[in-house]
Amino acid sequence: MMKVLPSILGSVALLFAATSYAAGDADAGATKVVVCAACHGQEGVSASALYPNLAGQSEKYLLKQLQDIKSGERAVLEMTGMLAASSDQDLEDIAAYYASLEHTVMGSQSVADEAYALSEEDFLALGEKVFRGGNLKTGVAACTGCHAPSGMGNDPAAYPAIAGQQTDYLVKQLKDFQNNLRTNDGEGRLMRGVASPMSDLEIRAVANYLSGLH
C-alpha cells in the first residue's frame, strides 16, 4: 500500500475548512473574462506555456486562487491590480465559467534529458514514477494522493487538476513552492512540503509527464 506523508494528511482537514464554496454563474462569467483572455484564452487555453490553462479546472480551486491573488496572499506579478475592482460575485462567476469549459491536454514534450543522460522513454517513466509513487528515499510524496490517479484533482477539497497543464507553468509553480515564493498552500504548507525535497530533474520530469496525462 502506498504511504502518504503525515504532513499531507494533517493538511487535508485545514484545506477543507478553509475552502469557500463557489456559487458562480458561468454565463455571467463569460462576459467578465475579456482581460483574462489575453493570457489564458477566451476558452481557457493559454497560448503561452508560462500561463496556466484554466479550462476545466476545479471551480473551488479557481475561486480560491482568484481570492488569494486579489488579497495579495498569492503574488502574481502579471495580475497585479487586475482583480482590485472585482466583487466576490465577479470572482465566483469567472471561476464558474472557466470550470465549465472542456479540459485540454497540452501533451508531453518529445525530449530527452541530456544533462542526466536520460532517453525520452526514461524521462517520461521517471515523471510517471514521481507522480504515482513519489520518492520514499527522499521524502517526495506521490502526487496522486491529492490530485487523483487521473491527475484531475479533487474539487470538494479544492485540489487542482494538473493533468494536461502547461509544462513550463508546472515547473515554475513547483519551484516557487520549493523556494517559498508561493505560500498560499495553507498553514500546513502542503505543497511546500511536497516540493521541498524534489530534485530539479524530478520537477522537470513530473511536469512533462503531467502535460500529456489524460
C-alpha positions in Angstrom: 0.0 0.0 0.0 1.3 3.4 -0.9 2.4 5.5 2.1 1.2 9.1 2.4 3.3 11.6 4.3 1.8 12.7 7.7 2.1 16.3 6.8 -0.2 15.8 3.8 -2.9 14.0 5.9 -2.7 16.7 8.5 -3.3 19.4 5.9 -6.4 17.9 4.3 -8.8 19.0 7.1 -7.4 22.5 7.1 -7.9 22.9 3.4 -11.5 21.5 3.6 -12.3 24.0 6.3 -10.6 27.0 4.6 -12.2 26.5 1.2 -15.2 28.7 0.4 -18.0 27.2 -1.7 -18.5 28.8 -5.1 -21.9 29.9 -6.3 -20.9 31.3 -9.6 -22.8 31.8 -12.8 -20.8 30.5 -15.8 -22.9 32.5 -18.3 -22.2 35.7 -16.4 -18.6 34.8 -16.1 -18.2 34.5 -19.8 -18.8 38.3 -20.0 -16.2 39.1 -17.4 -13.1 37.4 -18.8 -12.2 39.8 -21.6 -9.0 40.8 -19.7 -8.2 37.3 -18.6 -8.4 36.0 -22.2 -5.2 37.9 -23.1 -3.2 35.4 -21.2 -5.5 32.5 -20.6 -7.5 32.5 -23.8 -11.3 33.0 -24.2 -11.7 29.3 -24.0 -9.3 28.9 -21.1 -6.3 27.6 -23.1 -3.2 29.7 -22.9 -1.1 30.5 -26.0 1.9 30.8 -23.7 3.5 27.9 -21.8 4.1 30.3 -18.9 0.4 30.9 -18.2 -1.8 28.1 -17.0 -4.7 26.7 -18.8 -7.9 27.3 -16.8 -10.4 25.3 -18.9 -12.0 22.5 -16.9 -10.1 23.5 -13.7 -11.7 22.9 -10.3 -14.1 25.7 -9.6 -13.3 25.9 -5.9 -9.6 25.9 -6.6 -10.0 28.7 -9.2 -12.1 30.7 -6.8 -9.5 30.4 -4.0 -6.7 31.4 -6.3 -8.7 34.5 -7.5 -9.4 35.4 -4.0 -5.8 34.9 -2.9 -4.5 37.0 -5.8 -6.9 39.8 -5.1 -6.0 39.9 -1.4 -2.2 39.6 -2.1 -1.9 36.3 -0.4 -0.7 34.9 -3.7 1.6 37.2 -5.6 1.3 37.0 -9.4 3.2 39.9 -11.0 1.2 39.8 -14.2 -2.1 40.1 -12.4 -1.1 43.0 -10.1 -4.2 45.1 -9.6 -6.3 43.3 -12.2 -8.8 42.0 -9.7 -8.9 45.0 -7.5 -12.3 46.2 -8.8 -13.8 42.7 -9.0 -16.6 41.8 -6.5 -16.9 38.4 -4.8 -19.6 37.6 -7.2 -17.4 38.5 -10.2 -14.7 36.1 -8.9 -17.3 33.4 -8.4 -18.7 33.9 -11.9 -15.2 33.8 -13.5 -14.3 30.6 -11.7 -17.6 29.0 -12.7 -17.1 30.0 -16.4 -13.6 28.5 -16.7 -14.6 25.4 -14.8 -17.4 24.8 -17.2 -15.1 24.7 -20.3 -13.7 21.5 -21.8 -10.4 20.3 -20.2 -7.5 20.5 -22.6 -4.3 18.3 -22.7 -1.2 20.1 -23.9 0.9 16.9 -24.4 4.2 15.8 -23.1 7.3 17.0 -25.0 9.3 14.6 -27.0 12.6 15.4 -25.5 15.4 13.6 -23.6 17.2 14.9 -20.6 20.8 15.2 -21.9 22.2 16.5 -18.6 21.3 13.2 -16.9 21.7 11.0 -20.0 18.0 10.0 -20.0 16.2 8.9 -23.1 12.7 10.2 -23.9 11.3 6.9 -22.6 13.2 7.0 -19.4 12.4 10.7 -18.8 8.7 10.0 -19.2 9.0 6.9 -17.0 10.6 9.0 -14.2 7.8 11.5 -14.4 5.2 8.8 -14.0 7.1 7.2 -11.1 7.2 10.5 -9.2 3.6 11.2 -10.0 2.3 7.8 -8.9 4.8 6.8 -6.3 6.9 9.7 -5.2 10.3 9.0 -3.8 10.3 7.3 -0.5 14.0 7.7 0.0 14.0 11.4 -0.2 10.5 12.0 1.2 8.8 13.1 -2.0 5.1 12.4 -1.8 3.1 10.9 -4.7 1.0 13.5 -6.5 -1.9 11.1 -6.7 -2.7 11.4 -3.0 -4.3 14.8 -3.6 -4.6 15.1 -7.4 -6.1 11.6 -8.0 -4.6 8.9 -10.3 -6.1 10.7 -13.3 -4.4 14.0 -12.3 -7.8 15.7 -12.4 -7.7 16.8 -8.8 -10.4 16.8 -6.1 -12.9 19.6 -6.4 -14.5 19.3 -2.9 -11.0 19.7 -1.4 -10.1 22.4 -3.9 -7.1 20.4 -5.2 -6.5 21.4 -8.8 -6.4 19.4 -12.0 -2.8 19.2 -13.1 -3.2 16.7 -15.9 -2.6 18.2 -19.3 -1.3 21.5 -17.9 1.4 23.6 -19.4 4.8 22.0 -18.6 6.7 25.3 -18.0 3.9 26.6 -15.7 4.0 23.4 -13.6 7.8 23.6 -13.3 7.6 27.2 -12.2 4.9 26.5 -9.6 6.8 23.6 -8.1 10.0 25.7 -7.9 8.1 28.6 -6.4 6.7 26.4 -3.7 10.1 24.8 -3.2 11.7 28.2 -2.8 9.0 29.6 -0.6 8.0 32.1 -3.3 4.4 30.8 -3.4 2.9 30.4 0.0 -0.8 30.1 -0.4 -1.0 26.4 0.3 -2.4 26.8 3.8 -0.9 26.6 7.3 0.1 23.0 6.7 2.4 24.1 3.9 1.2 21.2 1.9 2.7 21.9 -1.5 5.9 23.5 0.0 6.3 20.2 1.9 5.9 18.2 -1.3 8.1 20.3 -3.5 10.9 20.9 -0.9 12.8 17.6 -1.3 12.2 17.3 -5.1 15.3 17.5 -7.4 15.3 19.7 -10.5 15.2 16.5 -12.6 12.1 15.2 -10.7 10.4 18.5 -11.1 11.0 18.7 -14.9 10.1 15.0 -15.4 6.9 15.0 -13.5 5.8 18.3 -15.1 6.5 16.9 -18.6 4.6 13.7 -17.8 1.6 15.6 -16.4 1.3 17.7 -19.6 0.4 14.6 -21.5 -1.7 12.8 -18.9 -5.2 12.2 -20.0 
